[in-house]
Amino acid sequence: LTSQMSNISAGDSSSSDDEGRSRRCRQQQQLPDMEKFSAQLTKYCRRVLTCLPSHCSGYDQNRLVFAWFAISTMDMLDRTQELNRQEIIDWVYSLQILPSSGRPVANCGFRGAPLLGSPADPHLDAENPLPYDASHLTMVFAGLGILLMLGDDLQRVDRDAVLSGVAALQTPAGCFTAGKFAPESDLRFVFSACVSCYYLNDFTKIDVDRSVAFLLACQTYEGGFGQRPGSEAHGGSTFCAIASLKLLGRLDSALPADSRQRSRLLRWLCQRQHRGFHGRPYKDDDSCYTFWIGASLAALGRANLIDRSALVEFVFSCYSGMDGGFSKYPGDSADPLHTYLALAGLAALRLEDERLEPIRPEANITERAHLHMLALHRAAAASAASH
């Protein structure tokens, strides 16, 4: 989800060991006992919330998004009641960057971790803000998502500041930069901006038309979407494009169901399955694309086009009973990102209906959290109407 995590999430292997991995996949097709599986996975997620795995320690500045991986996984398993929800909610709010006379609006939103000596109470630094303390779009998305999954009412979110901070990062081309001091600009951050506005039910501060034009410019001749115009189509950026268009309410007008662009997109997505999914042609299957490709098909209403049994078998071949999580490939070490994305893909595709809480694909939260979000939107609308 963030550029700093690319070594974990986007590392399609350049060397193919397809036969070896297929053999390991066939050897590990037995699905785990659900009760034991849920307990092991919950233990893994609680461990991630307490202390990052050693191979992820370099990503401590992204602690909020790792918390989102763990809490989202537990929400799919209906295990968040085992957490101290209020403690986590208060921690997320401590990462909110509030406006002040000495802080530009582009800095407002959420930081990824308690860095730079920032106080736990964000109001305490309002008059003397640290100059390099700035929001990151993915952290805004992760922070708001965690609050919704834990049942918070979002009353402590400074909506105007957060939304103004998001809008300040939009480029003239319609894309978004990651943050004031994170100049990368591509579809990942368009999605982060769109889903953040969706959570808060307010798209009025961003230029929707410019973003839609940028999104469509990223579609390649193959049908998938690249990170930027002219880039190679990729599973992750394709999800970001589809989800963003759907969140903006422009999917069917921008890519009509009977259009050549929609047909090419569906064909490209279907071609990404061998047993599991991979992100680009001639790459190995990777458990994280269970979500990037699977959720894309689900958002398009075409989850029926996949080989369901082969996908489930591949995903569970990546489960590590020793670690308690999911790995990129069968036999590798588990990590929080692949643990969430492997499971979320199955939940988005409704392949484990009795075992997992479904995921709302384009919003990247569980249906339970999505319903809570809609209830908050209705309550806010009713309150505004009464005044």
N, C-alpha and C positions, 0 to 999 in steps of 0.2 A: 503493500500500500504506500510506502514512502520510499523515496530514492535511496535513503540510507540502508534500507532493508533489501536492496536488490539482490544481494548475494544469496539471500535465503529464498526470495520469492520468484525471481525471474531467471534463475540459473539453469536454463535448458542446457543439458550436456551436449558438448560438441562431438563427443565420441559416442557411437551407438553400441550399446550392449543389449540390444532388444531381446535376443534369444535368451540370454542369461536371466534377464528380468522377467520375461514371460515364464520361464521355468520356475523361478522363485514364486511368481504369482500363482501358478497352478498348484504349487506345493502348499500354499498358505490360504487356500480358498475357504477353508472352514471358518464360518462366522463365529465370533466369540459369544459366550453366554451373556445375555443382556445385563443381568444383575451385576455380574462380575465386571463386565466391560464398563458399565456406568460408574461403578465404584472406583475402578482403576483410573478412568479418565478424569473423574472429579478430583481424585487425589493429585493427579498430574497438574490440573488447572490450579488447585489451591497452592501447589508448590511454586508454580509460575508467578502467582500473585505475591508470594512471599520472597522468592529469590529466583532471578532468571537463571536458566541453564547456562553452564559455563561458556558454551559456544555462542550464546546470545548476549554475553555480558557487555560486548562492545556497543550494544544498542540501548544502553541505559537511558539515553536522552529521549528515547521513544517509549518510556515506561507506560505511558497512558494507552498506547495502541496495543502493547502486549497485554495489559489488563483487559482491554476490549476483547482480544482473542480468547482469553481465559473465561471471562464472564459470559461472552456470547456462547461459548461451548457449553458451559454449565446451564445456560438458559435453555438451550436445545434439549438438554437432559432433564430439565425441570429440577435443577439442584441449587438454584441461587439462594433458596431459603437457608442453606447451610452456611452462607456467608454472613458476616456482619455488614448488612446492607448500608446502614446509616454511616458507619465508619468509612466505607468506600465512597458513598455519596459526598460526604464532607471532604474527603481527599480530592475528589474530582473538582469540587468547587474551589479548593485551595489552588488549583492550577489555572483558574480563570484569570485572565488579564483584563483588568477594568480600566475605563478611561480616566484621564486626569488632565490637568492643565499642561503638564509636561510630557504627555504621552501621545504620539500621533495615533489617529484612529486605525491606521493600518496595523498597528501593534496589537490591537485588542482581539480577544478570542480565548484560546487555550494554548498553554505550553505543554510540552510532552512529558516533563518531569520537573521535580522541584530543584531547578538549576539556579546557578548564580546567586545563591543565598536569598532567594525570594521568601518572604514570610508566608506562613501557612494561611494567614488571613489576608486575602488579596486587597482588602481596604487599607491595610497598614502601609502599603507602598504607593498609595494613590498620589501623594504629593511629592514624593521623591523616587520616581520610577527609575529602574536600571535601564540605561540607554539601549542595551542589546537584548532586552527581555521582550520577545515578540512572539506572536501567535504563529501556528503552523496549521494550514487548512486541514490536513489529515487528523490533527489532534482535536480540532473543533468537531469534526465528524465523530471521532472516537469518544470524546467526552460526552457529547449529547446522547450518543447511542447508549453508553453505559448508564446514564441517568434514566433513560427511558426503560431499559431492561430491568433496572432495579426499582422501578415504580415511582420515581421521583416526580414531583409536579412541575419542575422547571421554574419555580417561582424565583429562585435565586440567580437565574440566568439573566444577565443584562442583554436583553434581546437586541436592542438598538445598537449597542456597542459591538456585539458579536456579528450581526448582519452587516453593519457598516465596515467592520474589519474584513469580512468576506468580500464585500463589494470593492473595497480599496485595492484588492489584489487582482481584479479583473484587468486584462490587457486590452488594448485597442482592437486586437483581432478577435476578442471574445473568449480567449483562453484565460486561465488563472495561473498566477505564480504560487508556489507553495507557501511563501511567507516573505516578509520584508527582507530577511537575511538569508532566504533560501530561494534563489532566483530561478530554479527549474520551473518550466512551464509546459504542461502537456495535459493529456486527457485524464490522468489520475487526479489532478487537482480541479478539473472541471467537475468530475463526479463528486469529489469531496465538498466542493462549494454547493452543488445542486442538492445533495442529500442533506447538508446542514440547513439550507433554506427550507427544504421539505419538512424536516423535523420541527422547525419553528414556524412553519406554515406562512412563509413570507418570501416571495420572490421579487418584491417591488424594488429592492435596492440594486439588483443586478440587471444587466442588459440581456434579456433572454434571447432576443432575436440574434444578437451577435454571437452568443454561445452556440445556438443551433447552427448557424452558418459555419462556425469553426468545426463543430462536430461532424457535419456532413462533408467538409473538406478533407477530413481524415480518413474517409472510406476509400479503400484501394480498389483496383480493378478486379481483385479476387473476390471482394465482397466483405472482408473483415475490415477492421479499423486499426490504423497505426497510432502511435502516441501523438504524432503531429502530421500535418499534411506532407505527403511524400515519403513517410516512414513505412516500413514493412508492417503488414497486418499481424496482430498479436492477440492472443486470447484475453489477456488482462485488459488491454486498451479497448478491445471490442466490447467487453462487459461494461466498461466505464461509459462508452458511447451509448449503448442501448439503454442502460439504466438511467443515464442523464436525460436522454430524450423522453423516456417514460415519466420520470419525475417532473419534467417540465411540461408534460401533457402534449408533447409534439411527436411522439413516436409514429403514430399512424398517418399523420399529415406529412411528416418528413420522409418516411419510408412506407408508402402505402402497401397494403397486403398483397396487391396484385402487381407491384412494381418489379422491374428487373433488379433494382438494388436490393430489395427485400429477398428475392429469390436467390441471388448470389450470396447474400449474407447467410441464409439458412444452409445453403450448400457448403459454404466454407466452414461453418460451425460443425456440421455433420461429418465433414472430412477430418475433423480433429480427433475422432475416436479410433483407436486401435483396439485396446481392451479398456483402458482408462482413457483419459483425454490428454492431449499435449497442446502446447500453445502456438506452435508454428509447424509448417510442413517439415517432415523428415526429422523431427525431434522425438525423444522418448516420452512415453506417458509419464505424467507427474501428478501426484495426488492433488496439488493445489488447483489444477485446472478442472477438477470435479466441480468447483464453484465457478471459476471464470467462464468456462464453456457451458456447464450445466445450467447455471443461473441465467445466462444469456438466452438459452433456449426456453427456459421456463418463463422468462419475462416476455418472450415473443409468443408464448402459448403453444410451443411446439416440443414439449418434453417427450412426446410420444415417438420422436424420430430416432431415439438412441437405443443401443443394445443394453437394456437395463441390467440383466444378470451379469454380463461381462464387466460392466462398470462397478457394480457392488463388489464383485469378487476382487477386482483390482484394488479398490479402495481399502478393503479389509486386509489385503495382502501387505499393505503399507502400515498396518497397525502393529505397534511394538508392545507386547505384553510386559516386557521388562521395563520400558520407560513409562508406559501408560498413555502414550500419545501416538500420533500418526507422523510418519516420515515422508519425505519427498518421493523416495523409491522404496520398493520392498527391500528389507534388510538394512536400511540406513537408520541413523539415530532420529528420534522424534524431535520436533520443534513446535513451538506454539502456533506459528503461522500455518503450517501444513495440517496441524491438528484441527484448527478451526475450519480451514477452507475445505478439507476433505469431507468433514462431517456436514458442513453447511451446504455443500453441493448436493449431497444426498437429501438433505432436508428441503432444499429449494425445488428439487425434482420430485419430491414426495415419494422417494424410493424406500423410505423406512417409516411409513406412516404410524406404526404402532410403537415405534421406539424413539422417535425424535419429534420435538415441537417443530412444525413447518417454518420455513424462512420465507419472508416476503422478499423476492429476489432483488428488485430494484432498490429497496430501502435498506437491504443488508441487515435486517433485524428480524427476530422471530415474529410470527403472527401475533403472539400474545403481546409483545412490546408494541407492535404496530397498532393494535386495537387500543392500547393504553394511550398512545400518541394521538389517535383520532378522537378519543374521549376528551383529552386535554384541548384539542382544537375546538371541539364543539362547546366545551365549557367557556373557553375564551371568547368565542363568537357570541354566546348567549350573554356573557357579562358585558361585552361591548354594546350589544343591542339594548340592554336594559339601562345603559347610561346615555 
